[in-house]
Amino acid sequence: MTDKWLEEFLFPEIKQEASGRHLINFEHVHNELAKPNVTLTLLHDEYVREAKSVNKIP
């Protein structure tokens, strides 16, 4: 077990942010899906628009 492995294990979000991909806010997804007439398709479209607006990979 190296320091690098331990850091990546404990803090995976650091590695994900450096990947160039837009991170998904799962708490937001969960809260929105509790509302009537909200679908994963609508949330995915919103996610793609948001990712493109900040020049990230969806």
PyMOL Python script that loads the backbone (N, CA, C, O; Angstrom):
from pymol import cmd

cmd.read_pdbstr("""\
ATOM      1  N   MET A   1       0.856  -1.172   0.000  1.00  0.00           N
ATOM      2  CA  MET A   1       0.000   0.000   0.000  1.00  0.00           C
ATOM      3  C   MET A   1       0.904   1.237   0.000  1.00  0.00           C
ATOM      4  O   MET A   1       1.662   1.475   0.940  1.00  0.00           O
ATOM      5  N   THR A   2       0.802   2.006  -1.069  1.00  0.00           N
ATOM      6  CA  THR A   2       1.624   3.212  -1.179  1.00  0.00           C
ATOM      7  C   THR A   2       0.801   4.447  -0.820  1.00  0.00           C
ATOM      8  O   THR A   2      -0.425   4.386  -0.736  1.00  0.00           O
ATOM      9  N   ASP A   3       1.483   5.552  -0.611  1.00  0.00           N
ATOM     10  CA  ASP A   3       0.793   6.805  -0.314  1.00  0.00           C
ATOM     11  C   ASP A   3      -0.102   7.229  -1.473  1.00  0.00           C
ATOM     12  O   ASP A   3      -1.211   7.720  -1.261  1.00  0.00           O
ATOM     13  N   LYS A   4       0.380   7.040  -2.695  1.00  0.00           N
ATOM     14  CA  LYS A   4      -0.400   7.412  -3.877  1.00  0.00           C
ATOM     15  C   LYS A   4      -1.678   6.584  -3.963  1.00  0.00           C
ATOM     16  O   LYS A   4      -2.749   7.129  -4.233  1.00  0.00           O
ATOM     17  N   TRP A   5      -1.581   5.281  -3.738  1.00  0.00           N
ATOM     18  CA  TRP A   5      -2.760   4.414  -3.781  1.00  0.00           C
ATOM     19  C   TRP A   5      -3.757   4.828  -2.709  1.00  0.00           C
ATOM     20  O   TRP A   5      -4.958   4.910  -2.968  1.00  0.00           O
ATOM     21  N   LEU A   6      -3.259   5.090  -1.505  1.00  0.00           N
ATOM     22  CA  LEU A   6      -4.128   5.475  -0.403  1.00  0.00           C
ATOM     23  C   LEU A   6      -4.835   6.797  -0.702  1.00  0.00           C
ATOM     24  O   LEU A   6      -6.026   6.939  -0.425  1.00  0.00           O
ATOM     25  N   GLU A   7      -4.115   7.756  -1.261  1.00  0.00           N
ATOM     26  CA  GLU A   7      -4.718   9.041  -1.605  1.00  0.00           C
ATOM     27  C   GLU A   7      -5.806   8.877  -2.664  1.00  0.00           C
ATOM     28  O   GLU A   7      -6.875   9.476  -2.544  1.00  0.00           O
ATOM     29  N   GLU A   8      -5.550   8.081  -3.691  1.00  0.00           N
ATOM     30  CA  GLU A   8      -6.556   7.846  -4.732  1.00  0.00           C
ATOM     31  C   GLU A   8      -7.763   7.097  -4.183  1.00  0.00           C
ATOM     32  O   GLU A   8      -8.891   7.325  -4.620  1.00  0.00           O
ATOM     33  N   PHE A   9      -7.530   6.211  -3.231  1.00  0.00           N
ATOM     34  CA  PHE A   9      -8.623   5.455  -2.631  1.00  0.00           C
ATOM     35  C   PHE A   9      -9.498   6.359  -1.767  1.00  0.00           C
ATOM     36  O   PHE A   9     -10.725   6.265  -1.817  1.00  0.00           O
ATOM     37  N   LEU A  10      -8.879   7.232  -0.978  1.00  0.00           N
ATOM     38  CA  LEU A  10      -9.625   8.089  -0.064  1.00  0.00           C
ATOM     39  C   LEU A  10     -10.242   9.307  -0.748  1.00  0.00           C
ATOM     40  O   LEU A  10     -11.279   9.804  -0.309  1.00  0.00           O
ATOM     41  N   PHE A  11      -9.610   9.793  -1.820  1.00  0.00           N
ATOM     42  CA  PHE A  11     -10.065  11.010  -2.486  1.00  0.00           C
ATOM     43  C   PHE A  11     -10.210  10.794  -3.991  1.00  0.00           C
ATOM     44  O   PHE A  11      -9.469  11.397  -4.766  1.00  0.00           O
ATOM     45  N   PRO A  12     -11.147   9.948  -4.420  1.00  0.00           N
ATOM     46  CA  PRO A  12     -11.281   9.670  -5.858  1.00  0.00           C
ATOM     47  C   PRO A  12     -11.767  10.875  -6.657  1.00  0.00           C
ATOM     48  O   PRO A  12     -11.529  10.948  -7.862  1.00  0.00           O
ATOM     49  N   GLU A  13     -12.444  11.823  -6.005  1.00  0.00           N
ATOM     50  CA  GLU A  13     -12.972  12.977  -6.738  1.00  0.00           C
ATOM     51  C   GLU A  13     -11.860  13.826  -7.332  1.00  0.00           C
ATOM     52  O   GLU A  13     -12.073  14.479  -8.354  1.00  0.00           O
ATOM     53  N   ILE A  14     -10.692  13.836  -6.729  1.00  0.00           N
ATOM     54  CA  ILE A  14      -9.578  14.608  -7.273  1.00  0.00           C
ATOM     55  C   ILE A  14      -9.195  14.050  -8.646  1.00  0.00           C
ATOM     56  O   ILE A  14      -8.978  14.808  -9.591  1.00  0.00           O
ATOM     57  N   LYS A  15      -9.115  12.742  -8.747  1.00  0.00           N
ATOM     58  CA  LYS A  15      -8.759  12.101 -10.009  1.00  0.00           C
ATOM     59  C   LYS A  15      -9.864  12.327 -11.047  1.00  0.00           C
ATOM     60  O   LYS A  15      -9.567  12.563 -12.219  1.00  0.00           O
ATOM     61  N   GLN A  16     -11.126  12.257 -10.634  1.00  0.00           N
ATOM     62  CA  GLN A  16     -12.239  12.440 -11.561  1.00  0.00           C
ATOM     63  C   GLN A  16     -12.265  13.858 -12.116  1.00  0.00           C
ATOM     64  O   GLN A  16     -12.534  14.050 -13.302  1.00  0.00           O
ATOM     65  N   GLU A  17     -11.991  14.854 -11.280  1.00  0.00           N
ATOM     66  CA  GLU A  17     -12.006  16.237 -11.743  1.00  0.00           C
ATOM     67  C   GLU A  17     -10.918  16.479 -12.777  1.00  0.00           C
ATOM     68  O   GLU A  17     -11.106  17.265 -13.705  1.00  0.00           O
ATOM     69  N   ALA A  18      -9.797  15.818 -12.625  1.00  0.00           N
ATOM     70  CA  ALA A  18      -8.683  15.992 -13.550  1.00  0.00           C
ATOM     71  C   ALA A  18      -8.927  15.279 -14.881  1.00  0.00           C
ATOM     72  O   ALA A  18      -8.188  15.494 -15.841  1.00  0.00           O
ATOM     73  N   SER A  19      -9.955  14.434 -14.944  1.00  0.00           N
ATOM     74  CA  SER A  19     -10.222  13.669 -16.158  1.00  0.00           C
ATOM     75  C   SER A  19     -10.828  14.516 -17.274  1.00  0.00           C
ATOM     76  O   SER A  19     -10.862  14.080 -18.425  1.00  0.00           O
ATOM     77  N   GLY A  20     -11.306  15.716 -16.954  1.00  0.00           N
ATOM     78  CA  GLY A  20     -11.933  16.572 -17.955  1.00  0.00           C
ATOM     79  C   GLY A  20     -13.422  16.317 -18.102  1.00  0.00           C
ATOM     80  O   GLY A  20     -14.095  16.977 -18.893  1.00  0.00           O
ATOM     81  N   ARG A  21     -13.932  15.372 -17.351  1.00  0.00           N
ATOM     82  CA  ARG A  21     -15.362  15.068 -17.411  1.00  0.00           C
ATOM     83  C   ARG A  21     -16.118  15.905 -16.382  1.00  0.00           C
ATOM     84  O   ARG A  21     -15.594  16.245 -15.321  1.00  0.00           O
ATOM     85  N   HIS A  22     -17.360  16.226 -16.727  1.00  0.00           N
ATOM     86  CA  HIS A  22     -18.228  16.973 -15.820  1.00  0.00           C
ATOM     87  C   HIS A  22     -18.789  15.989 -14.799  1.00  0.00           C
ATOM     88  O   HIS A  22     -19.372  14.970 -15.170  1.00  0.00           O
ATOM     89  N   LEU A  23     -18.616  16.289 -13.527  1.00  0.00           N
ATOM     90  CA  LEU A  23     -19.066  15.379 -12.482  1.00  0.00           C
ATOM     91  C   LEU A  23     -20.584  15.450 -12.321  1.00  0.00           C
ATOM     92  O   LEU A  23     -21.187  16.515 -12.454  1.00  0.00           O
ATOM     93  N   ILE A  24     -21.180  14.311 -12.035  1.00  0.00           N
ATOM     94  CA  ILE A  24     -22.625  14.225 -11.839  1.00  0.00           C
ATOM     95  C   ILE A  24     -22.937  14.492 -10.375  1.00  0.00           C
ATOM     96  O   ILE A  24     -22.293  13.936  -9.486  1.00  0.00           O
ATOM     97  N   ASN A  25     -23.911  15.330 -10.131  1.00  0.00           N
ATOM     98  CA  ASN A  25     -24.361  15.615  -8.776  1.00  0.00           C
ATOM     99  C   ASN A  25     -25.512  14.647  -8.474  1.00  0.00           C
ATOM    100  O   ASN A  25     -26.668  14.919  -8.799  1.00  0.00           O
ATOM    101  N   PHE A  26     -25.177  13.523  -7.850  1.00  0.00           N
ATOM    102  CA  PHE A  26     -26.179  12.487  -7.623  1.00  0.00           C
ATOM    103  C   PHE A  26     -27.239  12.913  -6.619  1.00  0.00           C
ATOM    104  O   PHE A  26     -28.372  12.434  -6.682  1.00  0.00           O
ATOM    105  N   GLU A  27     -26.900  13.791  -5.707  1.00  0.00           N
ATOM    106  CA  GLU A  27     -27.900  14.295  -4.765  1.00  0.00           C
ATOM    107  C   GLU A  27     -28.966  15.092  -5.520  1.00  0.00           C
ATOM    108  O   GLU A  27     -30.156  14.972  -5.230  1.00  0.00           O
ATOM    109  N   HIS A  28     -28.538  15.900  -6.479  1.00  0.00           N
ATOM    110  CA  HIS A  28     -29.473  16.667  -7.310  1.00  0.00           C
ATOM    111  C   HIS A  28     -30.361  15.717  -8.117  1.00  0.00           C
ATOM    112  O   HIS A  28     -31.574  15.916  -8.197  1.00  0.00           O
ATOM    113  N   VAL A  29     -29.762  14.697  -8.709  1.00  0.00           N
ATOM    114  CA  VAL A  29     -30.521  13.716  -9.496  1.00  0.00           C
ATOM    115  C   VAL A  29     -31.577  13.051  -8.618  1.00  0.00           C
ATOM    116  O   VAL A  29     -32.736  12.924  -9.015  1.00  0.00           O
ATOM    117  N   HIS A  30     -31.175  12.637  -7.441  1.00  0.00           N
ATOM    118  CA  HIS A  30     -32.104  11.969  -6.523  1.00  0.00           C
ATOM    119  C   HIS A  30     -33.266  12.894  -6.162  1.00  0.00           C
ATOM    120  O   HIS A  30     -34.424  12.477  -6.192  1.00  0.00           O
ATOM    121  N   ASN A  31     -32.962  14.141  -5.822  1.00  0.00           N
ATOM    122  CA  ASN A  31     -34.012  15.092  -5.442  1.00  0.00           C
ATOM    123  C   ASN A  31     -34.942  15.407  -6.610  1.00  0.00           C
ATOM    124  O   ASN A  31     -36.154  15.519  -6.424  1.00  0.00           O
ATOM    125  N   GLU A  32     -34.390  15.549  -7.801  1.00  0.00           N
ATOM    126  CA  GLU A  32     -35.211  15.869  -8.966  1.00  0.00           C
ATOM    127  C   GLU A  32     -36.115  14.703  -9.362  1.00  0.00           C
ATOM    128  O   GLU A  32     -37.253  14.914  -9.780  1.00  0.00           O
ATOM    129  N   LEU A  33     -35.612  13.475  -9.231  1.00  0.00           N
ATOM    130  CA  LEU A  33     -36.428  12.311  -9.599  1.00  0.00           C
ATOM    131  C   LEU A  33     -37.612  12.122  -8.660  1.00  0.00           C
ATOM    132  O   LEU A  33     -38.569  11.429  -9.007  1.00  0.00           O
ATOM    133  N   ALA A  34     -37.561  12.726  -7.481  1.00  0.00           N
ATOM    134  CA  ALA A  34     -38.680  12.636  -6.546  1.00  0.00           C
ATOM    135  C   ALA A  34     -39.846  13.526  -6.983  1.00  0.00           C
ATOM    136  O   ALA A  34     -40.966  13.375  -6.494  1.00  0.00           O
ATOM    137  N   LYS A  35     -39.580  14.441  -7.897  1.00  0.00           N
ATOM    138  CA  LYS A  35     -40.617  15.351  -8.379  1.00  0.00           C
ATOM    139  C   LYS A  35     -41.426  14.678  -9.490  1.00  0.00           C
ATOM    140  O   LYS A  35     -40.903  13.840 -10.225  1.00  0.00           O
ATOM    141  N   PRO A  36     -42.707  15.050  -9.607  1.00  0.00           N
ATOM    142  CA  PRO A  36     -43.526  14.462 -10.666  1.00  0.00           C
ATOM    143  C   PRO A  36     -43.072  14.926 -12.050  1.00  0.00           C
ATOM    144  O   PRO A  36     -42.613  16.055 -12.224  1.00  0.00           O
ATOM    145  N   ASN A  37     -43.207  14.038 -13.018  1.00  0.00           N
ATOM    146  CA  ASN A  37     -42.909  14.311 -14.431  1.00  0.00           C
ATOM    147  C   ASN A  37     -41.441  14.606 -14.732  1.00  0.00           C
ATOM    148  O   ASN A  37     -41.134  15.187 -15.773  1.00  0.00           O
ATOM    149  N   VAL A  38     -40.539  14.219 -13.847  1.00  0.00           N
ATOM    150  CA  VAL A  38     -39.105  14.363 -14.107  1.00  0.00           C
ATOM    151  C   VAL A  38     -38.567  12.978 -14.443  1.00  0.00           C
ATOM    152  O   VAL A  38     -38.790  12.019 -13.703  1.00  0.00           O
ATOM    153  N   THR A  39     -37.861  12.882 -15.559  1.00  0.00           N
ATOM    154  CA  THR A  39     -37.321  11.595 -15.995  1.00  0.00           C
ATOM    155  C   THR A  39     -35.799  11.667 -16.085  1.00  0.00           C
ATOM    156  O   THR A  39     -35.212  12.749 -16.079  1.00  0.00           O
ATOM    157  N   LEU A  40     -35.182  10.509 -16.168  1.00  0.00           N
ATOM    158  CA  LEU A  40     -33.734  10.458 -16.347  1.00  0.00           C
ATOM    159  C   LEU A  40     -33.322  11.096 -17.669  1.00  0.00           C
ATOM    160  O   LEU A  40     -32.249  11.690 -17.769  1.00  0.00           O
ATOM    161  N   THR A  41     -34.165  10.974 -18.669  1.00  0.00           N
ATOM    162  CA  THR A  41     -33.865  11.587 -19.965  1.00  0.00           C
ATOM    163  C   THR A  41     -33.787  13.105 -19.839  1.00  0.00           C
ATOM    164  O   THR A  41     -32.870  13.725 -20.377  1.00  0.00           O
ATOM    165  N   LEU A  42     -34.731  13.700 -19.142  1.00  0.00           N
ATOM    166  CA  LEU A  42     -34.703  15.148 -18.931  1.00  0.00           C
ATOM    167  C   LEU A  42     -33.455  15.561 -18.155  1.00  0.00           C
ATOM    168  O   LEU A  42     -32.801  16.545 -18.498  1.00  0.00           O
ATOM    169  N   LEU A  43     -33.133  14.808 -17.115  1.00  0.00           N
ATOM    170  CA  LEU A  43     -31.956  15.124 -16.310  1.00  0.00           C
ATOM    171  C   LEU A  43     -30.666  14.933 -17.103  1.00  0.00           C
ATOM    172  O   LEU A  43     -29.711  15.692 -16.938  1.00  0.00           O
ATOM    173  N   HIS A  44     -30.642  13.922 -17.960  1.00  0.00           N
ATOM    174  CA  HIS A  44     -29.451  13.694 -18.782  1.00  0.00           C
ATOM    175  C   HIS A  44     -29.257  14.844 -19.764  1.00  0.00           C
ATOM    176  O   HIS A  44     -28.139  15.325 -19.947  1.00  0.00           O
ATOM    177  N   ASP A  45     -30.332  15.283 -20.389  1.00  0.00           N
ATOM    178  CA  ASP A  45     -30.242  16.416 -21.316  1.00  0.00           C
ATOM    179  C   ASP A  45     -29.730  17.667 -20.593  1.00  0.00           C
ATOM    180  O   ASP A  45     -28.908  18.410 -21.129  1.00  0.00           O
ATOM    181  N   GLU A  46     -30.223  17.887 -19.378  1.00  0.00           N
ATOM    182  CA  GLU A  46     -29.771  19.025 -18.572  1.00  0.00           C
ATOM    183  C   GLU A  46     -28.280  18.891 -18.246  1.00  0.00           C
ATOM    184  O   GLU A  46     -27.534  19.867 -18.310  1.00  0.00           O
ATOM    185  N   TYR A  47     -27.861  17.686 -17.900  1.00  0.00           N
ATOM    186  CA  TYR A  47     -26.458  17.412 -17.577  1.00  0.00           C
ATOM    187  C   TYR A  47     -25.552  17.684 -18.779  1.00  0.00           C
ATOM    188  O   TYR A  47     -24.490  18.289 -18.629  1.00  0.00           O
ATOM    189  N   VAL A  48     -25.961  17.246 -19.958  1.00  0.00           N
ATOM    190  CA  VAL A  48     -25.160  17.452 -21.170  1.00  0.00           C
ATOM    191  C   VAL A  48     -25.044  18.947 -21.477  1.00  0.00           C
ATOM    192  O   VAL A  48     -23.955  19.430 -21.785  1.00  0.00           O
ATOM    193  N   ARG A  49     -26.152  19.678 -21.396  1.00  0.00           N
ATOM    194  CA  ARG A  49     -26.114  21.128 -21.642  1.00  0.00           C
ATOM    195  C   ARG A  49     -25.188  21.831 -20.648  1.00  0.00           C
ATOM    196  O   ARG A  49     -24.410  22.708 -21.021  1.00  0.00           O
ATOM    197  N   GLU A  50     -25.283  21.433 -19.379  1.00  0.00           N
ATOM    198  CA  GLU A  50     -24.448  22.036 -18.341  1.00  0.00           C
ATOM    199  C   GLU A  50     -22.971  21.722 -18.576  1.00  0.00           C
ATOM    200  O   GLU A  50     -22.120  22.599 -18.423  1.00  0.00           O
ATOM    201  N   ALA A  51     -22.665  20.496 -18.943  1.00  0.00           N
ATOM    202  CA  ALA A  51     -21.273  20.100 -19.197  1.00  0.00           C
ATOM    203  C   ALA A  51     -20.695  20.883 -20.367  1.00  0.00           C
ATOM    204  O   ALA A  51     -19.562  21.362 -20.304  1.00  0.00           O
ATOM    205  N   LYS A  52     -21.469  21.010 -21.423  1.00  0.00           N
ATOM    206  CA  LYS A  52     -20.985  21.744 -22.598  1.00  0.00           C
ATOM    207  C   LYS A  52     -20.808  23.226 -22.303  1.00  0.00           C
ATOM    208  O   LYS A  52     -19.929  23.871 -22.874  1.00  0.00           O
ATOM    209  N   SER A  53     -21.635  23.772 -21.417  1.00  0.00           N
ATOM    210  CA  SER A  53     -21.534  25.199 -21.096  1.00  0.00           C
ATOM    211  C   SER A  53     -20.250  25.538 -20.344  1.00  0.00           C
ATOM    212  O   SER A  53     -19.801  26.684 -20.370  1.00  0.00           O
ATOM    213  N   VAL A  54     -19.660  24.553 -19.678  1.00  0.00           N
ATOM    214  CA  VAL A  54     -18.396  24.777 -18.959  1.00  0.00           C
ATOM    215  C   VAL A  54     -17.231  24.075 -19.652  1.00  0.00           C
ATOM    216  O   VAL A  54     -16.168  23.878 -19.063  1.00  0.00           O
ATOM    217  N   ASN A  55     -17.452  23.698 -20.920  1.00  0.00           N
ATOM    218  CA  ASN A  55     -16.415  23.058 -21.749  1.00  0.00           C
ATOM    219  C   ASN A  55     -15.835  21.794 -21.121  1.00  0.00           C
ATOM    220  O   ASN A  55     -14.622  21.585 -21.119  1.00  0.00           O
ATOM    221  N   LYS A  56     -16.717  20.965 -20.594  1.00  0.00           N
ATOM    222  CA  LYS A  56     -16.316  19.671 -20.039  1.00  0.00           C
ATOM    223  C   LYS A  56     -16.910  18.562 -20.898  1.00  0.00           C
ATOM    224  O   LYS A  56     -17.816  18.802 -21.696  1.00  0.00           O
ATOM    225  N   ILE A  57     -16.404  17.367 -20.731  1.00  0.00           N
ATOM    226  CA  ILE A  57     -16.914  16.199 -21.444  1.00  0.00           C
ATOM    227  C   ILE A  57     -18.106  15.656 -20.668  1.00  0.00           C
ATOM    228  O   ILE A  57     -17.988  15.384 -19.473  1.00  0.00           O
ATOM    229  N   PRO A  58     -19.262  15.491 -21.331  1.00  0.00           N
ATOM    230  CA  PRO A  58     -20.427  14.928 -20.615  1.00  0.00           C
ATOM    231  C   PRO A  58     -20.264  13.448 -20.345  1.00  0.00           C
ATOM    232  O   PRO A  58     -21.148  12.826 -19.756  1.00  0.00           O
TER     233      PRO A  58
END
""", "prot")
cmd.dss("prot")
cmd.show_as("cartoon", "prot")
cmd.util.cbc("prot")
cmd.orient("prot")
